[in-house]
Amino acid sequence: MFIEIKKFVKNCFLVFERIFIISFKVNFLSIKTATLKETIYEKNTHGFKSCVLFCHYNKYGLILEQVREVCIFFQLLGIDVIFLTTKVSDESRNWLGKNVSVVITRKNLGRDFGAWKDGISFLQNRNLFANCSELYLINDSAIFIPNNLNNERFKNEFINDIDTDAIGLTESWQQAYHLQSYFLKFNKRLIHSKTFYDYWTNYPLINSRLFSIENGEIGISQTLLHNGYNLKALYSVSELLRKESINKFLSVFDALTVPNLDRIKDSVFNEFFAIDFTQMNPSHRLWALLLSNDCPVLKKDMVERNPENLVSIRYFMYLIESYIDDKQVKGVILDALCHIKLQYKFKGISINSKSLRILQPSDET
């Protein structure tokens, strides 16, 4: 009964926010741009034929090693990284000056879609957008697995796919079908269309998570679908839930040397299926299958807060160790986890946390 009342109150607040708060912000508080300063490093550019708009946020102005790896990966492919951030330390600024094409500092307004809008405006204002044939939108709400960026499937079906109008890593049916927006790619036909231009021109910069989800993440996919553009999720739900995919994961899971594994195996298996797909966040619920299929990105929030209360998250680093042999890559992941305040012991390294206990499952598990 209490849970039902809690859901009802939450839904009432969402309706109130949607109708009144967001409407007020859009009509009276939205701005056209949050850009504060632009810095261009001409020596690093590749002509802006393909661009990554990388949305970065760190309250200390730090750039984690995993973010640096992603930026370098794209720059080495000849793809210009436009780094959009709210704050950078002096050391980070020096690193950016040597390794990316553009740095844009901006107010923390509009969340990731606001940052991407400012990035697109930069290209348009500098008469660079006409040269652009591919546009990537990436944010740092993720744990990047650098070596998976180099796998053949990711390169062939994501980086080298110029025929699909919009590609995401994962998809979702929550509220309406959409590509999840933490890692997207758009092709030339789309980014030079009136549909694309109108969408970004009309997107208001306001601070609202709900608005960003409904009008950003869901809104852009629905706009593209309604205008006849084709969308693809590289790691679709149907593929991840294939028998072969699940068996591949279970073979690794069964080999883990952790206590009480048999007791929770069914619970982990049921997490893949025991929910209405329209209520499921695939990047969270199917994270273990994404990892076993060599996806280069996992959602940070999934590990930090575990909002779906997944049993499998307690075995996160066990599975990372099973799937990834490269010690340097493990170090990069550990570095990222340090900054989202987890607690576990891994290869003698202790990390303090207030949020989650994952590496030593309790006897009650």
C-alpha positions in Angstrom: 0.0 0.0 0.0 2.8 2.4 0.9 4.6 1.7 -2.4 1.4 2.4 -4.3 1.0 5.7 -2.5 4.6 6.6 -3.1 4.2 5.9 -6.8 1.0 8.0 -6.9 2.7 11.0 -5.2 5.7 10.7 -7.6 3.4 10.6 -10.7 1.5 13.6 -9.4 4.7 15.6 -9.0 5.9 14.6 -12.5 2.6 15.8 -14.0 2.9 19.1 -12.0 6.5 19.5 -13.2 5.6 18.7 -16.8 2.7 21.1 -17.0 3.7 24.0 -14.8 7.4 24.0 -13.8 8.9 23.0 -17.2 6.4 25.3 -19.1 7.5 28.2 -16.9 11.2 27.5 -17.5 10.8 27.2 -21.2 8.8 30.4 -21.5 10.7 32.6 -19.1 14.1 31.1 -18.2 15.4 29.4 -21.3 18.4 30.9 -23.1 19.8 30.4 -26.6 23.3 29.5 -25.6 25.3 28.8 -22.4 28.7 29.2 -24.1 31.2 31.2 -22.1 34.4 30.8 -24.1 35.7 29.1 -27.2 39.2 27.9 -27.7 40.4 26.4 -30.9 43.5 24.3 -31.4 44.0 24.5 -35.1 47.0 22.2 -35.2 44.8 19.3 -34.0 41.9 19.6 -36.4 41.1 17.2 -39.2 38.8 19.6 -41.2 35.7 18.9 -39.1 34.4 16.3 -41.6 33.5 14.1 -38.7 33.0 15.5 -35.2 32.4 14.3 -31.7 30.5 16.6 -29.4 31.7 15.3 -26.0 29.7 16.6 -23.0 31.9 16.7 -19.9 31.1 17.5 -16.3 33.4 17.2 -13.3 32.9 19.6 -10.4 36.7 19.7 -9.8 37.5 20.2 -13.5 39.3 16.9 -13.8 39.4 14.8 -16.9 39.4 11.1 -16.0 41.8 8.7 -17.8 38.8 6.9 -19.5 37.6 10.2 -21.0 41.1 10.9 -22.3 41.2 7.5 -23.9 37.9 8.1 -25.7 39.0 11.5 -27.0 42.3 10.2 -28.2 40.6 7.2 -29.9 38.5 9.5 -32.0 41.3 12.0 -32.7 43.5 9.2 -34.0 40.7 8.2 -36.4 40.7 11.7 -37.8 37.5 12.7 -36.1 37.6 16.1 -34.4 36.6 16.2 -30.7 34.8 19.3 -29.6 35.0 19.2 -25.8 32.1 20.8 -24.0 32.7 21.4 -20.3 31.6 23.6 -17.4 35.0 23.6 -15.7 38.5 22.4 -16.3 41.6 22.4 -14.1 44.9 23.9 -15.3 46.3 20.5 -15.9 43.2 19.4 -17.8 43.3 22.5 -19.9 46.9 21.8 -20.8 46.0 18.2 -21.8 43.1 19.4 -23.9 45.2 21.9 -25.7 47.4 19.0 -26.9 44.8 16.4 -27.6 41.5 17.7 -28.8 40.4 20.1 -31.6 38.1 22.5 -29.7 37.3 23.3 -26.1 34.1 25.1 -25.3 33.5 26.2 -21.7 29.9 26.9 -20.8 27.4 27.4 -18.0 26.0 24.3 -16.5 22.6 24.8 -18.2 20.6 22.5 -20.4 22.2 19.2 -19.3 23.8 17.1 -22.1 21.4 18.2 -24.9 22.1 21.8 -24.0 25.8 21.2 -24.4 25.3 19.4 -27.7 23.2 22.3 -29.0 26.0 24.7 -28.1 28.4 22.4 -30.0 26.3 22.4 -33.1 25.9 26.2 -32.9 29.7 26.5 -32.7 30.0 24.5 -35.9 27.3 26.6 -37.6 28.7 29.9 -36.4 32.2 29.1 -37.6 30.9 27.9 -41.0 32.2 24.4 -40.3 29.0 22.5 -40.2 28.7 22.4 -44.0 31.9 20.2 -44.1 30.5 17.8 -41.5 29.4 14.4 -42.7 29.2 12.5 -39.4 28.3 13.8 -35.9 28.7 11.9 -32.7 27.0 12.9 -29.4 28.7 11.5 -26.3 28.4 12.3 -22.6 30.5 11.2 -19.7 27.7 9.6 -17.7 29.4 6.3 -18.5 32.1 3.9 -17.7 34.2 3.5 -20.9 36.0 0.3 -21.7 38.8 1.6 -24.0 39.8 -1.7 -25.5 36.3 -2.5 -26.6 36.4 0.7 -28.8 38.8 -1.2 -31.0 36.8 -4.3 -31.6 35.9 -5.0 -35.2 32.1 -5.1 -34.7 32.1 -1.6 -33.1 34.3 -0.2 -35.8 32.4 -1.8 -38.7 28.8 -1.4 -37.5 29.1 1.9 -35.6 32.1 4.0 -36.8 32.1 2.9 -40.4 28.3 2.8 -40.9 27.4 5.8 -43.0 24.0 4.5 -44.3 22.1 4.4 -41.0 20.7 7.8 -40.2 21.0 7.5 -36.4 22.9 4.9 -34.4 22.9 4.3 -30.7 24.5 1.7 -28.5 21.2 0.7 -26.8 17.5 1.3 -27.2 14.5 1.7 -24.8 10.7 1.5 -24.9 10.2 3.6 -21.7 7.5 6.1 -22.6 8.2 5.7 -26.3 10.8 3.9 -28.4 14.1 5.8 -28.5 17.9 5.3 -28.8 19.5 6.0 -25.4 21.4 9.2 -25.8 24.7 8.7 -24.0 26.5 7.5 -27.2 24.9 8.5 -30.6 26.0 8.9 -34.2 24.2 10.8 -37.0 25.0 10.5 -40.7 25.3 13.2 -43.4 21.8 12.8 -44.8 20.3 13.5 -41.3 22.5 16.3 -40.0 22.0 18.4 -43.1 18.2 18.0 -43.1 15.6 20.5 -42.1 14.3 18.1 -39.5 17.7 18.1 -37.7 18.1 21.9 -38.0 14.6 22.6 -36.7 15.0 20.2 -33.8 18.1 21.9 -32.4 17.1 25.4 -33.3 13.9 25.0 -31.3 15.4 23.1 -28.3 15.4 25.4 -25.3 18.2 25.4 -22.8 16.7 24.8 -19.3 17.8 22.8 -16.3 15.3 19.9 -16.1 16.1 16.2 -16.1 12.5 15.4 -17.0 12.6 17.8 -20.0 16.0 16.4 -21.1 14.6 12.8 -21.1 11.2 13.5 -22.7 12.2 16.2 -25.2 15.9 15.3 -25.6 16.5 11.6 -25.5 13.0 10.5 -26.4 12.1 13.6 -28.4 14.9 13.4 -30.9 14.3 9.7 -31.7 10.6 10.2 -32.1 11.2 13.2 -34.3 13.5 11.2 -36.6 11.1 8.3 -36.7 8.1 10.5 -37.6 10.1 12.1 -40.4 11.1 8.8 -42.0 14.7 8.4 -40.8 16.1 5.0 -39.9 17.4 4.2 -36.4 19.6 1.4 -35.2 20.7 0.2 -31.8 24.0 -1.6 -32.1 23.2 -3.8 -29.1 19.5 -4.2 -29.5 17.4 -5.8 -26.8 16.4 -8.7 -29.1 20.1 -9.5 -29.7 21.1 -9.3 -26.1 18.3 -11.6 -25.0 19.1 -14.3 -27.6 19.8 -17.7 -26.2 23.4 -17.6 -27.5 24.1 -14.3 -25.8 22.7 -15.4 -22.4 24.5 -18.7 -22.5 27.7 -16.9 -23.2 27.2 -14.8 -20.1 26.1 -17.7 -17.9 29.2 -19.7 -18.8 31.4 -16.9 -17.4 29.1 -16.2 -14.5 29.1 -19.9 -13.5 32.9 -19.9 -13.4 33.2 -17.0 -10.9 34.8 -18.1 -7.6 32.5 -16.2 -5.2 30.4 -17.4 -2.3 26.8 -18.3 -2.6 26.8 -18.1 -6.4 24.3 -21.0 -6.9 21.9 -19.3 -4.6 21.6 -16.2 -6.6 22.0 -17.5 -10.2 18.3 -17.7 -10.8 17.8 -14.2 -9.5 20.4 -12.8 -11.9 18.9 -14.8 -14.8 15.4 -13.5 -14.0 16.6 -9.9 -14.0 16.9 -10.1 -17.8 13.2 -11.0 -18.2 11.1 -10.4 -15.1 9.8 -6.9 -16.1 7.7 -5.2 -18.7 10.0 -4.0 -21.5 8.2 -0.7 -21.5 9.4 -0.2 -17.9 12.9 -1.5 -18.4 16.1 0.6 -18.8 18.2 -1.8 -21.0 21.5 0.0 -20.3 20.9 -0.9 -16.6 19.1 -4.2 -16.5 21.0 -5.8 -19.3 24.4 -4.4 -18.4 26.0 -7.9 -17.9 24.9 -8.9 -21.4 26.3 -5.7 -22.8 29.6 -6.4 -21.1 29.7 -10.0 -22.4 29.0 -8.7 -25.9 32.0 -6.3 -25.8 30.0 -3.1 -25.6 32.5 -0.3 -25.0 30.3 1.7 -22.6 28.4 0.9 -19.4 26.2 3.4 -17.6 27.8 5.0 -14.6 24.5 5.6 -12.8 23.7 1.9 -13.0 26.8 1.2 -10.8 26.6 4.3 -8.7 23.0 4.1 -7.5 21.7 0.8 -8.8 18.1 2.3 -9.2 16.6 -1.0 -10.3 18.1 -2.8 -7.3 19.8 -5.4 -9.4 21.5 -8.4 -7.7 24.0 -8.7 -10.6 25.6 -5.3 -9.8 27.1 -6.9 -6.6 29.3 -8.9 -9.0 30.3 -5.9 -11.1 34.1 -6.1 -10.6 34.2 -9.9 -10.6 32.7 -9.8 -14.1 35.0 -7.0 -15.2 38.0 -9.0 -14.1 36.6 -12.1 -16.0 36.0 -10.2 -19.3 39.0 -7.9 -19.3 42.6 -9.1 -19.2 44.4 -5.9 -19.8 45.6 -4.5 -16.4 45.8 -1.0 -17.8 42.2 -1.1 -18.9 41.2 -2.4 -15.5 43.1 0.6 -14.0 41.2 3.0 -16.2 37.9 1.5 -15.0 39.0 1.6 -11.3 39.9 5.2 -11.8 36.4 6.0 -13.0 34.8 4.0 -10.2 36.9 5.9 -7.6 35.2 9.1 -8.8 31.7 7.7 -8.4 32.5 6.6 -4.8 32.1 2.9 -4.7 33.3 0.5 -2.0 35.1 -2.7 -2.9 38.5 -4.4 -2.7 40.0 -5.3 -6.0 43.6 -6.5 -6.4 44.5 -5.0 -3.0 43.0 -1.6 -3.8 40.4 -0.2 -1.4 37.9 2.4 -2.5 35.7 4.1 0.0 32.0 4.7 -0.6 28.7 5.6 0.9 26.6 4.3 -1.9 27.1 0.6 -2.7 28.6 -2.7 -1.5 29.4 -4.8 -4.6 32.6 -6.8 -4.4 32.0 -8.9 -1.3 28.5 -10.4 -1.5 27.1 -11.0 2.0 26.0 -14.4 3.3 22.4 -13.2 3.0 22.7 -12.8 -0.8 
